[in-house]
Amino acid sequence: MSILNNLSQSNFKRDLLVNSKNGFTYAANITVLVMAAILLFLIENDKVLFRILCFMVIGLGFLTSAFYIFTIDEVRLTREALEYD
């Protein structure tokens, strides 16, 4: 996502992409912090807490990555981007 400035010639679309990226980053951070806070109240053992939190974060990351991979038609989007450019 570091090449967002090269994805579009429109300033509006670039700003929209950057804002979306930042919004999803903040949402992911808040989700992890909320999961950690809930686990802190439920689990006493620090090792178990850390392991469960790691598995939850890795699992959530896997699910969101799989959703992205299976729902985004990158070939079509690449073709359309080249046509518009």
VMD Tcl script that builds the backbone (N, CA, C; Angstrom):
set m [mol new atoms 255]
animate dup $m
set s [atomselect $m all]
$s set {name element resname resid chain x y z} {
  {N N MET 1 A 0.809 -1.188 0.000}
  {CA C MET 1 A 0.000 0.000 0.000}
  {C C MET 1 A 0.858 1.260 0.000}
  {N N SER 2 A 2.152 1.110 -0.059}
  {CA C SER 2 A 2.998 2.301 -0.063}
  {C C SER 2 A 2.996 2.997 -1.412}
  {N N ILE 3 A 2.417 2.374 -2.429}
  {CA C ILE 3 A 2.399 2.980 -3.754}
  {C C ILE 3 A 1.038 3.599 -4.066}
  {N N LEU 4 A 0.302 3.988 -3.051}
  {CA C LEU 4 A -1.027 4.547 -3.264}
  {C C LEU 4 A -0.998 5.779 -4.162}
  {N N ASN 5 A 0.042 6.556 -4.072}
  {CA C ASN 5 A 0.111 7.764 -4.889}
  {C C ASN 5 A 0.229 7.442 -6.369}
  {N N ASN 6 A 0.687 6.263 -6.724}
  {CA C ASN 6 A 0.838 5.883 -8.124}
  {C C ASN 6 A -0.381 5.158 -8.680}
  {N N LEU 7 A -1.357 4.857 -7.853}
  {CA C LEU 7 A -2.496 4.081 -8.312}
  {C C LEU 7 A -3.535 4.904 -9.059}
  {N N SER 8 A -3.554 6.184 -8.825}
  {CA C SER 8 A -4.570 7.011 -9.465}
  {C C SER 8 A -4.000 8.387 -9.765}
  {N N GLN 9 A -4.491 8.987 -10.838}
  {CA C GLN 9 A -4.093 10.347 -11.174}
  {C C GLN 9 A -4.964 11.379 -10.460}
  {N N SER 10 A -6.101 10.960 -9.949}
  {CA C SER 10 A -7.040 11.852 -9.290}
  {C C SER 10 A -6.646 12.067 -7.831}
  {N N ASN 11 A -6.544 13.322 -7.424}
  {CA C ASN 11 A -6.223 13.621 -6.022}
  {C C ASN 11 A -7.314 13.119 -5.084}
  {N N PHE 12 A -8.563 13.238 -5.518}
  {CA C PHE 12 A -9.677 12.769 -4.694}
  {C C PHE 12 A -9.583 11.266 -4.447}
  {N N LYS 13 A -9.322 10.498 -5.490}
  {CA C LYS 13 A -9.233 9.039 -5.338}
  {C C LYS 13 A -8.025 8.641 -4.490}
  {N N ARG 14 A -6.908 9.352 -4.671}
  {CA C ARG 14 A -5.728 9.055 -3.846}
  {C C ARG 14 A -6.016 9.334 -2.377}
  {N N ASP 15 A -6.669 10.467 -2.105}
  {CA C ASP 15 A -7.015 10.794 -0.723}
  {C C ASP 15 A -7.972 9.763 -0.142}
  {N N LEU 16 A -8.915 9.307 -0.948}
  {CA C LEU 16 A -9.852 8.286 -0.501}
  {C C LEU 16 A -9.126 6.979 -0.173}
  {N N LEU 17 A -8.181 6.585 -1.013}
  {CA C LEU 17 A -7.405 5.360 -0.760}
  {C C LEU 17 A -6.576 5.477 0.513}
  {N N VAL 18 A -5.924 6.615 0.687}
  {CA C VAL 18 A -5.091 6.814 1.877}
  {C C VAL 18 A -5.958 6.831 3.131}
  {N N ASN 19 A -7.090 7.511 3.077}
  {CA C ASN 19 A -7.987 7.554 4.236}
  {C C ASN 19 A -8.553 6.178 4.556}
  {N N SER 20 A -8.878 5.409 3.535}
  {CA C SER 20 A -9.376 4.046 3.768}
  {C C SER 20 A -8.300 3.179 4.405}
  {N N LYS 21 A -7.082 3.287 3.898}
  {CA C LYS 21 A -5.974 2.503 4.462}
  {C C LYS 21 A -5.766 2.853 5.928}
  {N N ASN 22 A -5.744 4.145 6.233}
  {CA C ASN 22 A -5.546 4.570 7.619}
  {C C ASN 22 A -6.712 4.149 8.507}
  {N N GLY 23 A -7.926 4.252 8.003}
  {CA C GLY 23 A -9.090 3.842 8.782}
  {C C GLY 23 A -9.073 2.368 9.118}
  {N N PHE 24 A -8.740 1.529 8.143}
  {CA C PHE 24 A -8.674 0.090 8.406}
  {C C PHE 24 A -7.514 -0.258 9.339}
  {N N THR 25 A -6.418 0.490 9.257}
  {CA C THR 25 A -5.302 0.264 10.170}
  {C C THR 25 A -5.709 0.586 11.603}
  {N N TYR 26 A -6.387 1.715 11.801}
  {CA C TYR 26 A -6.857 2.076 13.139}
  {C C TYR 26 A -7.868 1.069 13.657}
  {N N ALA 27 A -8.771 0.617 12.790}
  {CA C ALA 27 A -9.772 -0.369 13.204}
  {C C ALA 27 A -9.105 -1.681 13.624}
  {N N ALA 28 A -8.079 -2.098 12.895}
  {CA C ALA 28 A -7.365 -3.336 13.249}
  {C C ALA 28 A -6.667 -3.175 14.595}
  {N N ASN 29 A -6.036 -2.028 14.818}
  {CA C ASN 29 A -5.355 -1.801 16.104}
  {C C ASN 29 A -6.343 -1.792 17.263}
  {N N ILE 30 A -7.471 -1.141 17.080}
  {CA C ILE 30 A -8.481 -1.090 18.141}
  {C C ILE 30 A -9.041 -2.480 18.405}
  {N N THR 31 A -9.245 -3.279 17.361}
  {CA C THR 31 A -9.750 -4.640 17.528}
  {C C THR 31 A -8.795 -5.482 18.361}
  {N N VAL 32 A -7.512 -5.386 18.070}
  {CA C VAL 32 A -6.516 -6.157 18.835}
  {C C VAL 32 A -6.481 -5.685 20.291}
  {N N LEU 33 A -6.541 -4.389 20.522}
  {CA C LEU 33 A -6.528 -3.878 21.890}
  {C C LEU 33 A -7.770 -4.298 22.666}
  {N N VAL 34 A -8.917 -4.316 22.031}
  {CA C VAL 34 A -10.146 -4.749 22.704}
  {C C VAL 34 A -10.069 -6.241 23.030}
  {N N MET 35 A -9.568 -7.048 22.088}
  {CA C MET 35 A -9.411 -8.479 22.369}
  {C C MET 35 A -8.448 -8.691 23.532}
  {N N ALA 36 A -7.354 -7.937 23.566}
  {CA C ALA 36 A -6.384 -8.073 24.659}
  {C C ALA 36 A -7.003 -7.657 25.992}
  {N N ALA 37 A -7.777 -6.580 25.985}
  {CA C ALA 37 A -8.403 -6.123 27.228}
  {C C ALA 37 A -9.391 -7.152 27.758}
  {N N ILE 38 A -10.169 -7.746 26.867}
  {CA C ILE 38 A -11.127 -8.766 27.300}
  {C C ILE 38 A -10.399 -9.980 27.850}
  {N N LEU 39 A -9.346 -10.403 27.171}
  {CA C LEU 39 A -8.586 -11.570 27.642}
  {C C LEU 39 A -7.880 -11.300 28.961}
  {N N LEU 40 A -7.457 -10.059 29.181}
  {CA C LEU 40 A -6.803 -9.720 30.448}
  {C C LEU 40 A -7.721 -9.957 31.640}
  {N N PHE 41 A -9.012 -9.703 31.466}
  {CA C PHE 41 A -9.960 -9.915 32.561}
  {C C PHE 41 A -10.352 -11.369 32.719}
  {N N LEU 42 A -10.225 -12.158 31.652}
  {CA C LEU 42 A -10.693 -13.538 31.698}
  {C C LEU 42 A -9.609 -14.550 32.056}
  {N N ILE 43 A -8.348 -14.251 31.718}
  {CA C ILE 43 A -7.279 -15.239 31.875}
  {C C ILE 43 A -6.216 -14.687 32.811}
  {N N GLU 44 A -5.846 -15.498 33.789}
  {CA C GLU 44 A -4.856 -15.078 34.789}
  {C C GLU 44 A -3.415 -15.363 34.349}
  {N N ASN 45 A -3.195 -16.495 33.694}
  {CA C ASN 45 A -1.851 -16.910 33.316}
  {C C ASN 45 A -1.380 -16.101 32.103}
  {N N ASP 46 A -0.222 -15.422 32.248}
  {CA C ASP 46 A 0.274 -14.546 31.187}
  {C C ASP 46 A 0.667 -15.304 29.923}
  {N N LYS 47 A 1.277 -16.482 30.088}
  {CA C LYS 47 A 1.680 -17.266 28.919}
  {C C LYS 47 A 0.468 -17.705 28.117}
  {N N VAL 48 A -0.531 -18.192 28.787}
  {CA C VAL 48 A -1.752 -18.641 28.110}
  {C C VAL 48 A -2.446 -17.454 27.447}
  {N N LEU 49 A -2.482 -16.328 28.148}
  {CA C LEU 49 A -3.080 -15.115 27.604}
  {C C LEU 49 A -2.398 -14.700 26.309}
  {N N PHE 50 A -1.081 -14.668 26.330}
  {CA C PHE 50 A -0.323 -14.255 25.146}
  {C C PHE 50 A -0.528 -15.228 23.996}
  {N N ARG 51 A -0.530 -16.523 24.282}
  {CA C ARG 51 A -0.724 -17.522 23.231}
  {C C ARG 51 A -2.109 -17.412 22.603}
  {N N ILE 52 A -3.119 -17.268 23.434}
  {CA C ILE 52 A -4.482 -17.153 22.903}
  {C C ILE 52 A -4.614 -15.882 22.076}
  {N N LEU 53 A -4.062 -14.778 22.564}
  {CA C LEU 53 A -4.120 -13.521 21.817}
  {C C LEU 53 A -3.397 -13.643 20.479}
  {N N CYS 54 A -2.244 -14.295 20.481}
  {CA C CYS 54 A -1.504 -14.497 19.226}
  {C C CYS 54 A -2.313 -15.327 18.237}
  {N N PHE 55 A -2.910 -16.422 18.704}
  {CA C PHE 55 A -3.708 -17.263 17.814}
  {C C PHE 55 A -4.925 -16.504 17.275}
  {N N MET 56 A -5.550 -15.692 18.125}
  {CA C MET 56 A -6.707 -14.924 17.680}
  {C C MET 56 A -6.315 -13.895 16.618}
  {N N VAL 57 A -5.206 -13.201 16.834}
  {CA C VAL 57 A -4.769 -12.175 15.886}
  {C C VAL 57 A -4.331 -12.814 14.567}
  {N N ILE 58 A -3.585 -13.904 14.654}
  {CA C ILE 58 A -3.151 -14.594 13.433}
  {C C ILE 58 A -4.366 -15.151 12.686}
  {N N GLY 59 A -5.315 -15.731 13.407}
  {CA C GLY 59 A -6.526 -16.255 12.774}
  {C C GLY 59 A -7.350 -15.166 12.105}
  {N N LEU 60 A -7.514 -14.040 12.786}
  {CA C LEU 60 A -8.258 -12.926 12.203}
  {C C LEU 60 A -7.537 -12.377 10.978}
  {N N GLY 61 A -6.220 -12.278 11.048}
  {CA C GLY 61 A -5.444 -11.829 9.895}
  {C C GLY 61 A -5.557 -12.791 8.726}
  {N N PHE 62 A -5.550 -14.077 9.009}
  {CA C PHE 62 A -5.708 -15.074 7.950}
  {C C PHE 62 A -7.072 -14.960 7.290}
  {N N LEU 63 A -8.111 -14.802 8.098}
  {CA C LEU 63 A -9.462 -14.696 7.535}
  {C C LEU 63 A -9.631 -13.442 6.681}
  {N N THR 64 A -9.118 -12.320 7.141}
  {CA C THR 64 A -9.255 -11.092 6.359}
  {C C THR 64 A -8.412 -11.155 5.090}
  {N N SER 65 A -7.248 -11.769 5.164}
  {CA C SER 65 A -6.423 -11.926 3.960}
  {C C SER 65 A -7.093 -12.853 2.956}
  {N N ALA 66 A -7.663 -13.946 3.441}
  {CA C ALA 66 A -8.363 -14.872 2.553}
  {C C ALA 66 A -9.566 -14.188 1.911}
  {N N PHE 67 A -10.304 -13.391 2.690}
  {CA C PHE 67 A -11.434 -12.648 2.141}
  {C C PHE 67 A -10.966 -11.723 1.028}
  {N N TYR 68 A -9.878 -11.016 1.255}
  {CA C TYR 68 A -9.341 -10.096 0.246}
  {C C TYR 68 A -8.921 -10.853 -1.014}
  {N N ILE 69 A -8.217 -11.952 -0.839}
  {CA C ILE 69 A -7.706 -12.705 -1.984}
  {C C ILE 69 A -8.849 -13.261 -2.825}
  {N N PHE 70 A -9.904 -13.763 -2.180}
  {CA C PHE 70 A -10.983 -14.405 -2.923}
  {C C PHE 70 A -12.044 -13.442 -3.443}
  {N N THR 71 A -12.080 -12.216 -2.950}
  {CA C THR 71 A -13.122 -11.292 -3.388}
  {C C THR 71 A -12.627 -10.203 -4.331}
  {N N ILE 72 A -11.335 -9.907 -4.344}
  {CA C ILE 72 A -10.813 -8.853 -5.207}
  {C C ILE 72 A -10.385 -9.467 -6.534}
  {N N ASP 73 A -10.957 -8.975 -7.612}
  {CA C ASP 73 A -10.612 -9.446 -8.952}
  {C C ASP 73 A -9.469 -8.581 -9.478}
  {N N GLU 74 A -8.252 -8.959 -9.126}
  {CA C GLU 74 A -7.087 -8.131 -9.428}
  {C C GLU 74 A -6.814 -8.022 -10.927}
  {N N VAL 75 A -7.095 -9.069 -11.676}
  {CA C VAL 75 A -6.854 -9.037 -13.120}
  {C C VAL 75 A -7.750 -7.987 -13.774}
  {N N ARG 76 A -9.027 -7.983 -13.419}
  {CA C ARG 76 A -9.960 -7.013 -13.978}
  {C C ARG 76 A -9.582 -5.601 -13.555}
  {N N LEU 77 A -9.220 -5.430 -12.290}
  {CA C LEU 77 A -8.851 -4.100 -11.807}
  {C C LEU 77 A -7.581 -3.590 -12.476}
  {N N THR 78 A -6.627 -4.465 -12.711}
  {CA C THR 78 A -5.395 -4.070 -13.399}
  {C C THR 78 A -5.704 -3.644 -14.830}
  {N N ARG 79 A -6.544 -4.404 -15.508}
  {CA C ARG 79 A -6.925 -4.077 -16.875}
  {C C ARG 79 A -7.638 -2.725 -16.943}
  {N N GLU 80 A -8.573 -2.501 -16.016}
  {CA C GLU 80 A -9.304 -1.238 -15.995}
  {C C GLU 80 A -8.383 -0.069 -15.672}
  {N N ALA 81 A -7.433 -0.276 -14.755}
  {CA C ALA 81 A -6.498 0.792 -14.404}
  {C C ALA 81 A -5.637 1.174 -15.615}
  {N N LEU 82 A -5.215 0.185 -16.384}
  {CA C LEU 82 A -4.422 0.478 -17.580}
  {C C LEU 82 A -5.249 1.194 -18.633}
  {N N GLU 83 A -6.528 0.826 -18.758}
  {CA C GLU 83 A -7.399 1.510 -19.711}
  {C C GLU 83 A -7.620 2.963 -19.314}
  {N N TYR 84 A -7.831 3.220 -18.028}
  {CA C TYR 84 A -8.072 4.585 -17.574}
  {C C TYR 84 A -6.826 5.447 -17.643}
  {N N ASP 85 A -5.677 4.816 -17.480}
  {CA C ASP 85 A -4.414 5.568 -17.485}
  {C C ASP 85 A -4.084 5.975 -18.892}
}
mol reanalyze $m
mol bondsrecalc $m
mol representation Tube
mol addrep $m
